[in-house]
């Protein structure tokens, strides 16, 4: 079970404001999130709650800081260090971009925010009967 400790679980629950599934089902990017496993969703959720930033438009320029979009983080891919790793990163990125196009476009073009992603993940966890305790 995926949980995080916090002294005030009630406060965390009230702040989460889980969206009704009917609102999310209409969003094309949400359909892409449905294909992620619980572990993958948890990686993204933890990145958001740790106040880390995701990269935008960084699929093919992975040098420098952490340049991964939420999907790369979900899939557990690390920022490349060597040229060989960068080539592999770009290949993986192209494949994931095809599989998760709607989500990636919504993120890159600013149609969704980290808050939207967090709420969607919490909704998915609720549907999957996974409780997050902060």
Secondary structure, DSSP 8 states (H G I E B T S, - for coil): ------S-HHHHHHHH----HHHHHT-HHHHHHHTS-HHHHHHHHHHHHTT----SS-TT---SS----HHHHHTT-----SHHHHHHHHHHHHHHHHHTHHHHHHHHTTSS-HHHHHHHHHHHHHHTT-----
